[in-house]
Amino acid sequence: MPSLEHGSPISIATADHAVARVLQITDPHLMADDSGTLLGVRTRDSLHAVVQTARARQPAPDLLLATGDLAQDASEPAYHEFARQVAAFDCPESWVAGNHDNSDILNRVAARYQAAGRHFLVGNWQVIMLDSSVHGQVYGQLGEAELGFLADALAAFPGRPALIGLHHHPVRIDTDWMNAIGLHNRDQFWEVVDRFPQVKAVLWGHIHQDLDLYRGDVRLLATPSTCIQFEAGAEDFAVERLAPGFRWLDLYSNGTLDTGVVRATDFQYELDMDSNGY
């Protein structure tokens, strides 16, 4: 078996042998200040609303994936607050950094909550989480170590369908202002992925939108933020009045998957529609 950059994969026993249930939470933008807001939205409250909606409407997950921008201010208290809130799911977790995070602080706090693992065997699937954050930059980049980790993990388990998660979008989208701040070396990423036909889906955050499309046989999935939402199709920065949400995924043992987005539609907030950035 190839040597894996992040150690041996973590095996997770599922409650249902036929399906692995995965929950994605992304872009909560928490702050050390418990009353901190982003464009008028108190981000601790919006995350709480999403967590409560997920607990009420979805089966208990086998694995929680947190795909970046967990903090807006990259503060240690924000990461502890995230851990406190998602502890309600009582399942294994994996956190990766986004552009607003400090990956060193995030990884240190994640390790305290057993949330630093990035390679999982869950049900019949493998789940691989990548750190696409670049210190001091909004765009994403996968370093040679990350690309090597991805290739080694996929090569080690060729018979397992694979789900890959990261923060930055690895394809162009129809929201023009975001394309410059996506994954800059997406061609290198796809060169690795295209060598492994067992890759079934790639999952990300960052764009604060629901997206579900295909690149060849690979399903491409983006997920709403647990706070503000960016307007799809906008040329310049713009937000829209959509409720915060999360994504659920059911990964079946035969290599197929079902997925959907659920929004916390009861959450009430006042959104600053006139902002030109965040």
N, C-alpha and C positions, 0 to 999 in steps of 0.2 A: 504494500500500500504506500502511495506517495506520502512524503512528510508534509503535514498541514501547518500553515503559518500560525494558526491560533490553537493548536493542540488537537486532541481527539474530539470528534463530534459528541454532542450531548444527546443521549437517547431519552426520548420521552414516551412513556406508556400512555396510550389514549384510552378514554373511557369507552369508546366505540371502536372496535377493531376494523370496521369498514370505512371509517372516515376520521380524519384529523381536523379538528376545528381550530382555526387561527383567527385572531382578532388583530387588526391594525389600527393603531392610534398614531396620529401624526400632527406635527406643527401646533402644539399647545401654547408655545410662546409664554411660558410662565416666568414670573419675576420674583425676586427676593421680597419685594413689597407685596403683602397679601392683598392690597387693594389696587395693584398695578393693572392698567388697562392698555389695550391696543386698539386704536381707532374707536375708542368708546366702549369696547367690550372688556369686561373684567375677566381675564383669562382663566383665573382659578375657578370662577363660577361656570364658565362655559365648558371647561374640562369636566367639572363635576356633573354637569347636565348630561354630557355625552356618556360618561361612565355609568350613570344611573340608567340611562336609556338602554345601553348595551346589556346591563345586568337584567333589566326587565324584559327585553325582547329577544335575546339570543341565548342559545345553550351555553353552558360554561365552556370557555375556550381551553384547549390543550396548550396553547402557546400564544403569548402576546408579543407583537412586533411594534416597536416604537421607532418610527423612521425619521427622527431628526427634528431640529428646532424645538426641542423639549423646553429650552429656556430662551427667552428674548434677551436677557441680560447676562447669560452665561454664568450665572451665580450658583454657588453650591446650594444655598437654601432653595432655589427653584427646583433643582434636581431632587432634593429630598421631598419637596412637596409633590412632585410627579410620582415618586415612589409611594408616598403615602396614599395618593388617590387611586393608583392602579392596583394597589395591594388588594382592593376589593375583588379582583378576579381570581386571586389565589391560584395562580398557575405560573409556570416558567415564563421568563421574560427575556427579550433581547432589545437593547437600546443601541442605536447608532446616532452619530452626530450629524447635524445640519449646519448651515452657514452661520446661524446665530449662536451656535453652541461653542463652548471650548471643549474640544475632544478630550483633553487631559483631565479636566475636572469631571466631565460627564463619565468617562471611563472609570475614574477612581470611585465616584459615587455608585455607579452601576455595579461595580464589583462588590460593594457592601451589601447590595440587594440581590446578588447572584443573577445580575442582568447583563453581564459583560460578555457572555458567550455569543458566538456568531455563526456557529455551525451546529445544526440540529438534525437528528433523525427522529421524525415524528410520524407515527403510522408507517405507511410504505414510502413516504416522501423524505427528501432532504430539503432543509431550508438553510440558505446561505445569506448572511447579512454583511454588507460592504460599507466601509466608511469612505464616503465621497467628499468629505469636508476638506477645505483648504484654509489653513489659518489666515485670518485677515481678509478673506475673499468671499464674495457672494456666490460665484460659480463653483462647480464641482469638478473634481479630478480624481481618478483612481490611480494611485501610485503603483509601481511595479510590484511591490509586496502584496497589495490588494488583488491585483490581476493574477499574480501567482497563486495566492490563496484560493481564488475562485477556480482557477484551472485545476489545481490539485484536488480540491474538494469534489469537483464534478468528475474527475478521472477516478477518484477513489470509489465512487458508488455509481457506476454506469447503469445499473439496473433500477435505480430509484428515480422517479420523476422529481424534478427540482423546481423550487420556488426561490427566486433571488430578490432580496430587498435592499434598497439604498435610499438616500434622501433626494438626490438630484435626478431630474428627468433625463433619460438616455436617448431620447428621440426629440425631434422638433415637434412643437405643438402649435395650435392656431392662435395663441396669445403671444403676439410678436415680442413684447417687451421682456418676456421671460426666456426667450430662446438664447440670448446672450449670457444668461446666468444658469443655464442647465449644465449637464455633464460635458466638459470640454473635450475629453478624449473618448467620446462615445464610440468612435470607430474601433479603437483598441478593445473596448468592452465587448462589442459585438463580434470582433474577431475571435475572442475566447468563447463566447456563448455559441456561436455558429458551429463550433467544433463538437458540440455536445447535444445531440438530438433529444436527450431526456429533459432538457429545460422546457418547462411548460408555461411559466409565467414570470414576469418581472414586475415588481411592485415598488412604488415610490410615493413621496410626499411633495413638499416644496411648492407645488403649483397651486395649492389650496383649491383644488377642483376635483370633480369626479370625472375620470376618463377611463374608457374601456374599449380597447381596439386590439388589432393584431399586427404583428410584424412576422410574416410567414405563418408558422405554426405556434409562435410564441405570443401569449396573451400579455398585453400591456395595460397595467392598472395603476391609476393615480387616485388619491383619496382626499376628500375634503379635510380641511383643518378642523381642530376642535375649537377654533375661535373664528377669525374673519375669513371670508371667501373672496377670491379674486374673480373678476368677471371674465368668463370664457370669451375668446375671440377679440379681446381688446388690444388695440395697438399700443397704448400707453397704460400705465398703472391705473387700475380701476377696481373697485370692490362692488359686490352685489349683495342684496339682502336675502341670503340663503342661510338656513340654520346650520350650526356646526354638526359634524357627523363623524362616523367611523366606518370601516370596512370589515365585513366578515368574509371568511373563505372556508369552504368545506373541501378538503383535499381527499379524494376517494382513492382507495387502494388500487384501482385499475388505471390510475394516472389521469383521470378527469377531475375537474374542479367546478364548483359552483361558487359564486361570489355576488355580493351586493353591498350597497351603501345604505346606511340608515342614519337619519338626521334627528337631532334632538329638537323637534318642532315646537315643543312647549317652552323652550328657553326664550326669554324675553330680553331684548337688548336694544340700545340706541347706537346705531352705526354712524360713524363720521364719514359721510359720502364725499366730502370735499378734500380729503387728504390726497397728497401726491406721492406718498410713499410710506414705508413702515420700517 
